[in-house]
């Protein structure tokens, strides 16, 4: 058993079959053991049975109890059974299709020493040797001196015996010099593992059932497995409670593959590779980023960005054309032009978020929209401050008159924007954003995204932008009831309310998404807030310039103020 196991052969069961059963109590015990062995064989998944031991008339008769179990399986007969193939005629159903283990002689029986010795072995030289008498009776059909033995032989073998001289040669016995017969006892396990390549059939495949001839057919080796082979893409998993050789096939786990049959373990693919559908080979992972080729939303977002950019450009042309009109001059046209330019740049910054991220675009995308939005919000803050200062300056003898002019508004924009620029430059110097390959979030996919590098830097940019928006909102809200030419403070209040709402809701959405979904959230926030500024600040003025020119006059402006 240990020898078989050491050569990779699994033995599912080992039973002992009684060679003779009498009517005594011990005989019934042997019979019960045989019935238990019969049940073991019936429940077994083994398709090949190795039959060892000596063979005799009684042992062959005992094997008849296992006919149903044996004919469904392939028997491998040990050498000691195979050489007594004449006994198999009494159980032809059992041994039909069985295999015989053989061992070739390592020396010749015709040697100068062995041949004379064998020829000297005869009853005439050893008249008292009962074994030789039996051999001559069986193989030379010679009569024995014992008449009772002669009668038993005739009843068993149905052969006619004759008188012999006793000088017949043992070497003349049929098959005596057959190289398949060896005087050594074959080691069945060794032969099973090293020489089971010749199939010994007990009858002709198409001949009559009763036959005393042995035929040698070279066919495929019989297969006996309690489990099917595990194909590539699967691995062997042991069945608990069964023999260690029995297993079931389970698919390789996620990220693993096997390219061999009956693999004990699956192989994990490299980080940048993933198994194919059948899990037999590793292939390159698909790359995932917001691209024009694979994502319709990228085309939609870029189209929206282009549309609003040209809308901003059109408004810029309108303001430039009517730059000397009262409505444009009343609200600090230099700040209006600066605000329009920053809004246009914000729309164009969307294109930095589209396509395959690289280190340079990762740095530019955050810095660009952070600075442009800071300029835009700073411009609105400056507009709000100018509304408040203008109201204070209308009082007689007010000291606020000296603050009127472009110097104050330009200083506010420059100061507030400079702080954001310093934050961005510090961020780039310490821990800049970079391209990141996320191989863990989505199985089989490499998410190419931008890593902020420093979370403090990212949230400092967003936080400062929010601070500017909050201050602008508060000042505009407080100044909404002040006399104003064209309700500038009210429009700023509404635009800042929209701006803050967008970016406040953007933060949790940004944190809860990954990959290109995060990029979509950022683009949506940029487009929405920029479009909100454009619509709230400039569309009402464009409406007056283009469709209500009668109120775009200095007299109407003076009438509103007084």
Helices and strands as residue ranges (DSSP letters): H 2-6, H 25-43, E 48-51, H 57-63, G 64-66, H 67-71, E 74-77, H 79-82, G 85-91, H 92-95, E 99-100, H 114-119, H 130-139, H 147-157, G 170-172, H 188-194, E 199-201, E 215-217, E 234-238, E 247-251, E 256-257, E 267-268, E 273-275, E 282-284, E 286-288, H 296-321, H 326-330, H 333-348, G 349-352, H 359-393, G 399-403, H 406-431, E 434-438, E 445-451, H 455-478, H 488-511, H 516-533, I 534-539, H 540-547, G 549-551, H 554-561
